[in-house]
Amino acid sequence: MTKLKYTPEIRERAVQLLIESKKDYPSNWAAVSAIAPKIGCTPETLHVWYQKHLDQQNPIKVQQISDQEKMKQMEREIKELKRANEILRKAAAFFIQAELDRPHKCWVYTAFIIDVFSRAIVGWKVSTRMNTDMVLDALEQALHDRGMPKNVIHHSDRGVQYLSIRYTNRLEAANLRASVGTTGDSYDNALAETVNGLYKTEVIEYLKADWQGLADVQLATLNWVDWFNKKRVHSALGYVLPFEFEEIYYDKINPLGQLA
């Protein structure tokens, strides 16, 4: 089988997810072993990416300064802090109530790429910005997960991200045929609407009291997608898992287990 070549964006996402989840595991290798299958790579591969990331981090060089220079620097900082505190004190009345009500409030957006045949989520991205880069990252993950398929129909709504020149050019370069749904018709893309509804209910709403920031949503989404694909049965598939459904199909068309 052809070895998949992961894009820099996918490697970076995998490393960031590893860094953000390390605190939940007893060791680095335990975190690597848990995260790698959910990304779609081996633990050894993820470990190599992580080590390269560490090697690329340049140590911060601290410039040595005299005691006199340190005192002058501290005096300047104190003056700046006093001015800043005065400005903040005057403005605090406008913001304090909002901070008390929702101290960690922010908008996050999630894009999913779903394989209609098996109902598997094959690409996803969580971001604080709903732009073309976000949906492109999800698409790249899906292309690598499916082994760069050809002559596949890509269906989406009429969001500006999916109609952008960069996105449509990427679809064309990957030999994917673009299909765009009808504006305001949820039945036109019923599968996506169903997955989005489950995600909002089972992840966003269910865990919203625990959110501290984007990293929490990313990790929760990673775990939910892994569970959705590998542990959740689907009535449309005859109550089997998406990955099991694919295995059954390929076993039928390749009795000897030899993939084309």
C-alpha positions in Angstrom: 0.0 0.0 0.0 1.1 3.6 -0.7 2.4 5.4 2.3 0.4 8.5 3.0 2.2 11.8 3.0 0.8 14.1 5.7 0.7 17.8 5.0 2.5 20.2 7.4 -1.0 21.5 8.5 -2.0 18.0 9.6 1.3 17.3 11.4 1.0 20.7 13.2 -2.6 19.9 14.3 -1.6 16.5 15.6 1.3 17.9 17.6 -0.9 20.7 19.1 -3.5 18.1 20.1 -0.8 16.1 21.7 0.6 19.0 23.6 -2.8 20.1 24.8 -3.7 16.6 26.1 -0.4 15.6 27.7 -1.6 16.7 31.1 -4.3 14.1 31.1 -1.9 11.1 30.8 0.8 9.7 33.1 3.6 10.0 30.5 4.3 11.5 27.1 4.3 8.1 25.4 0.9 7.3 27.0 -0.5 10.5 25.5 1.2 9.7 22.1 -0.3 6.2 22.1 -3.8 7.5 22.9 -3.8 10.4 20.4 -2.1 8.8 17.4 -5.0 6.4 16.4 -7.5 9.2 16.6 -5.4 11.2 14.2 -4.9 8.3 11.8 -1.1 7.7 12.2 1.1 5.4 14.3 2.5 6.4 17.7 6.0 6.3 16.3 5.1 8.8 13.6 3.4 11.2 16.0 6.4 10.9 18.3 8.8 11.9 15.5 6.6 14.9 14.7 6.6 15.9 18.3 10.4 15.6 18.6 10.9 17.7 15.4 8.6 20.3 16.9 10.7 20.5 20.1 13.9 20.7 18.0 12.5 23.7 16.1 11.8 25.7 19.3 14.5 28.2 19.6 15.6 28.8 23.2 15.0 32.4 24.4 18.2 34.3 24.8 18.2 36.5 27.9 20.4 39.6 27.6 22.5 40.3 30.7 22.1 43.8 31.9 23.6 45.7 34.8 21.9 46.4 38.2 21.6 50.0 37.3 19.9 49.2 33.9 17.6 46.8 35.7 16.5 49.6 38.1 15.8 52.0 35.3 13.9 49.3 33.4 11.8 48.6 36.5 11.1 52.3 37.1 9.8 52.6 33.5 7.7 49.5 33.9 6.2 50.8 37.2 5.3 54.1 35.5 3.7 52.3 32.6 1.8 50.0 34.9 0.4 53.0 36.9 -0.8 54.6 33.7 -2.3 51.3 32.5 -4.0 50.7 35.8 -5.6 54.2 35.8 -7.0 53.5 32.3 -8.2 50.1 33.3 -9.8 51.5 36.5 -11.8 54.0 34.5 -12.9 51.4 31.9 -13.6 48.6 34.4 -17.3 49.6 34.9 -18.0 48.8 31.3 -16.6 45.3 31.3 -16.7 43.8 34.8 -20.3 42.6 34.6 -19.7 40.8 31.3 -16.6 39.2 32.6 -18.4 37.9 35.7 -21.3 36.4 33.6 -19.2 34.6 31.0 -15.5 34.9 31.7 -14.5 32.4 29.0 -17.1 33.2 26.4 -16.0 33.0 22.7 -17.3 31.7 19.4 -15.9 28.5 18.0 -16.8 26.9 14.6 -16.5 23.2 13.6 -16.4 21.9 10.0 -16.9 18.2 9.3 -16.3 16.1 6.2 -18.5 13.0 6.2 -18.2 9.9 4.0 -21.9 9.3 3.0 -21.3 5.6 2.2 -20.1 4.6 5.6 -21.3 7.6 7.7 -17.8 8.0 9.0 -16.4 11.5 9.8 -13.2 11.6 7.8 -12.2 15.2 8.3 -12.8 17.9 10.9 -11.5 21.2 12.1 -12.4 23.5 15.1 -11.5 27.2 14.8 -12.3 30.6 16.3 -12.7 31.8 12.7 -15.1 30.5 10.1 -13.0 31.0 7.0 -11.6 29.1 4.0 -8.6 27.9 5.9 -10.8 26.1 8.4 -12.7 24.1 5.8 -9.5 23.5 3.7 -7.9 21.9 6.8 -10.9 19.6 7.2 -10.8 18.7 3.5 -7.1 17.9 3.5 -7.5 15.6 6.5 -10.4 13.8 4.7 -8.4 13.4 1.5 -5.5 11.8 3.4 -7.9 9.6 5.4 -9.5 8.3 2.3 -6.2 7.8 0.4 -6.7 10.7 -2.1 -9.8 9.3 -3.8 -10.7 10.2 -7.4 -14.0 11.0 -9.1 -15.8 11.6 -5.8 -18.7 14.0 -5.3 -18.2 16.7 -2.7 -21.5 18.1 -1.5 -21.8 21.2 0.7 -24.1 24.1 1.5 -23.7 27.5 -0.1 -21.4 28.9 2.6 -18.9 31.4 1.3 -16.0 29.2 2.5 -17.1 26.3 0.3 -17.7 28.6 -2.7 -14.4 30.4 -2.4 -11.9 30.2 -5.3 -9.2 28.6 -3.1 -11.6 25.8 -2.0 -13.1 25.1 -5.4 -9.6 25.1 -6.9 -8.5 22.5 -4.3 -11.5 20.3 -5.2 -10.6 20.5 -8.8 -7.0 19.7 -8.1 -8.1 16.6 -6.1 -10.5 15.5 -9.0 -13.5 16.0 -6.7 -16.8 17.0 -8.3 -18.4 19.9 -6.5 -22.1 19.8 -5.6 -23.8 22.7 -3.8 -27.1 22.4 -2.0 -30.2 24.7 -2.1 -30.1 27.7 0.2 -32.2 27.3 3.4 -33.1 23.6 2.7 -32.0 21.5 5.6 -33.3 18.3 3.9 -30.9 18.9 1.0 -27.9 18.0 3.2 -29.8 15.9 5.8 -26.7 13.8 6.8 -24.6 16.8 7.7 -27.5 18.4 9.6 -27.9 15.2 11.6 -24.2 15.0 12.5 -24.1 18.7 13.4 -27.2 18.3 15.6 -25.7 15.3 17.4 -22.4 17.1 17.9 -24.1 20.2 19.3 -26.1 18.1 21.7 -23.5 15.5 22.8 -20.5 17.8 22.9 -21.1 21.5 22.9 -24.2 21.6 25.0 -23.4 18.6 27.2 -19.9 19.8 28.1 -20.3 23.6 27.8 -19.9 24.1 31.6 -16.4 22.7 31.4 -15.1 24.8 28.5 -12.1 27.0 29.2 -11.1 27.8 25.6 -10.5 26.5 22.1 -8.2 23.7 23.2 -10.9 22.1 25.3 -13.3 22.0 22.4 -10.7 20.6 20.1 -9.9 17.7 22.4 -13.5 17.0 23.1 -14.2 16.9 19.3 -11.2 14.6 18.7 -12.6 12.1 21.3 -16.2 12.4 20.0 -15.2 11.8 16.4 -13.2 8.8 17.4 -16.2 7.4 19.4 -18.6 8.3 16.5 -16.6 6.3 14.0 -15.5 3.4 16.1 -18.1 2.8 18.8 -21.4 4.3 17.7 -23.8 2.1 15.7 -25.9 3.6 12.9 -29.4 2.5 12.0 -28.7 3.4 8.3 -25.9 0.9 8.3 -27.9 -1.9 9.8 -26.8 -1.0 13.3 -23.0 -1.6 12.8 -20.1 0.8 13.2 -18.9 2.9 10.3 -15.5 1.2 10.2 -17.1 -2.2 10.5 -19.4 -1.4 7.6 -16.4 -0.6 5.4 -14.6 -3.7 6.4 -17.7 -5.8 5.6 -18.0 -4.1 2.2 -14.3 -4.6 1.3 -14.4 -8.2 2.5 -17.3 -8.9 0.0 -15.6 -7.3 -3.0 -12.1 -8.7 -2.0 -12.7 -12.2 -0.6 -9.0 -12.7 -0.2 -8.5 -9.5 1.6 -6.5 -7.8 -1.2 -7.4 -4.2 -1.6 -7.4 -2.8 -5.1 
